[in-house]
Amino acid sequence: MSVTTVTHVNLRGTARAALEHYRSVFGGELAIATYADAHAVGDPAEADHVMWGQVVSPAGFHVMAFDVPSDRPYDAGTASYFVSVRGDDAAELTRYWEGLAGEGATVVVPLGPSGWSPLYGMVTDPYGVTWVLDIAAAPAG
């Protein structure tokens, strides 16, 4: 048996835009099912919200997201999680960084060398998701 973990982002009303943005950055296939598609509409204003969605790229990127319905509690919290994207190709990571750090994003740590990685950066996208991008370096010692 093998197990794969996938980041699942919980948003309120912005999951479709977030998934479309991540597809524009990382490429791959976008799949979305709305509450209407699943015949699970609680609030008619939320019928077209994302009940289940994901982006999967051939390079191995995979993220899921959904819109928490208004009848359920939702608190995005403060830095409650980061999505980490690790790779070994500086040019590819830089392309991802440029896509994530565009309009409406907040750069937390600019992309550049760090004490533990030849390339590291942290950015919060317009949807409130904080991304950490880095080149995985062998541990010292």
C-alpha positions as CSV (number, residue, x, y, z in Angstrom):
1,M,0.0,0.0,0.0
2,S,1.2,3.5,-0.7
3,V,-0.1,6.8,0.8
4,T,-0.1,10.3,-0.7
5,T,-0.8,13.4,1.2
6,V,-2.5,16.3,-0.5
7,T,-3.0,19.8,0.8
8,H,-6.7,20.6,1.0
9,V,-7.4,24.3,1.3
10,N,-10.7,25.4,2.9
11,L,-11.9,28.8,1.7
12,R,-15.2,30.7,1.8
13,G,-16.5,31.7,-1.7
14,T,-13.0,31.9,-3.4
15,A,-12.1,28.3,-4.0
16,R,-12.8,28.4,-7.8
17,A,-10.7,31.5,-8.2
18,A,-7.9,30.0,-6.1
19,L,-7.9,26.7,-8.0
20,E,-7.9,28.5,-11.4
21,H,-5.0,30.7,-10.2
22,Y,-3.0,27.6,-9.0
23,R,-3.6,26.0,-12.4
24,S,-2.3,29.1,-14.1
25,V,0.9,28.9,-12.0
26,F,1.6,25.1,-11.9
27,G,-0.3,23.9,-15.0
28,G,-2.1,20.6,-15.0
29,E,-5.8,19.7,-15.0
30,L,-8.5,21.5,-13.0
31,A,-11.6,19.6,-11.8
32,I,-14.4,21.2,-9.9
33,A,-17.8,19.9,-8.6
34,T,-20.2,22.5,-7.2
35,Y,-22.8,22.0,-4.5
36,A,-25.4,22.1,-7.3
37,D,-23.5,19.4,-9.2
38,A,-23.7,17.2,-6.1
39,H,-27.3,18.1,-5.4
40,A,-26.2,19.3,-2.0
41,V,-27.3,23.0,-2.1
42,G,-28.0,24.3,1.4
43,D,-28.1,28.0,0.5
44,P,-29.1,28.9,-3.1
45,A,-26.6,31.7,-3.1
46,E,-23.9,29.1,-2.8
47,A,-25.1,26.6,-5.4
48,D,-22.1,27.4,-7.7
49,H,-19.5,27.3,-4.9
50,V,-16.9,24.5,-5.0
51,M,-17.9,21.4,-3.0
52,W,-14.8,19.6,-4.3
53,G,-12.0,20.8,-6.5
54,Q,-8.4,20.0,-7.4
55,V,-5.5,20.8,-9.6
56,V,-3.1,18.0,-10.6
57,S,-0.1,18.6,-12.7
58,P,2.2,16.1,-14.5
59,A,5.1,17.4,-12.5
60,G,3.5,16.1,-9.3
61,F,1.8,19.2,-8.0
62,H,-1.6,18.4,-6.4
63,V,-3.8,20.7,-4.3
64,M,-7.5,20.4,-3.4
65,A,-9.9,23.1,-2.2
66,F,-13.5,23.7,-1.3
67,D,-15.8,26.5,-0.2
68,V,-16.9,26.0,3.4
69,P,-20.7,26.6,3.3
70,S,-22.2,29.4,5.3
71,D,-24.0,27.1,7.7
72,R,-20.6,25.7,8.9
73,P,-18.2,27.6,11.1
74,Y,-15.1,29.0,9.3
75,D,-12.1,30.8,10.6
76,A,-9.1,31.1,8.3
77,G,-6.9,31.6,11.4
78,T,-3.5,33.3,11.3
79,A,-0.8,31.2,9.7
80,S,-2.6,28.0,10.6
81,Y,-0.8,26.2,7.7
82,F,1.7,26.7,4.9
83,V,1.7,24.9,1.5
84,S,5.3,23.8,0.8
85,V,6.5,23.3,-2.7
86,R,9.9,21.7,-2.8
87,G,11.9,21.0,-5.9
88,D,15.4,20.7,-7.4
89,D,15.0,23.1,-10.4
90,A,15.6,26.8,-9.5
91,A,14.1,28.0,-12.8
92,E,10.9,26.0,-12.3
93,L,10.5,27.2,-8.7
94,T,11.2,30.8,-9.8
95,R,8.3,30.5,-12.4
96,Y,6.0,29.2,-9.7
97,W,7.1,32.1,-7.4
98,E,6.5,34.7,-10.0
99,G,2.9,33.3,-10.5
100,L,2.1,33.2,-6.8
101,A,3.7,36.5,-5.9
102,G,1.7,38.5,-8.5
103,E,-1.0,41.0,-8.0
104,G,-2.7,40.9,-4.6
105,A,-0.1,38.7,-3.0
106,T,2.1,39.6,0.0
107,V,5.7,38.6,-0.1
108,V,6.6,37.4,3.4
109,V,10.2,36.4,2.6
110,P,11.6,37.3,-0.8
111,L,12.8,34.4,-3.0
112,G,16.5,34.0,-2.6
113,P,19.3,32.1,-0.9
114,S,18.8,31.3,2.8
115,G,21.0,29.7,5.4
116,W,19.4,26.3,4.8
117,S,18.6,26.4,1.1
118,P,20.1,27.8,-2.1
119,L,16.6,29.1,-3.0
120,Y,13.8,29.9,-0.5
121,G,10.8,32.2,-0.3
122,M,7.4,32.7,1.4
123,V,4.4,34.4,-0.1
124,T,0.7,34.8,0.9
125,D,-1.5,34.7,-2.1
126,P,-4.7,36.8,-2.5
127,Y,-6.8,33.9,-1.1
128,G,-4.9,33.9,2.2
129,V,-2.9,30.8,1.5
130,T,0.8,31.1,2.5
131,W,3.2,29.2,0.2
132,V,6.8,28.2,1.0
133,L,8.9,27.5,-2.0
134,D,12.4,26.0,-1.7
135,I,15.1,23.8,-3.1
136,A,15.5,20.9,-0.8
137,A,19.1,20.8,0.4
138,A,20.7,17.9,2.1
139,P,20.8,18.3,5.9
140,A,24.1,19.3,7.3
141,G,26.0,16.9,9.6
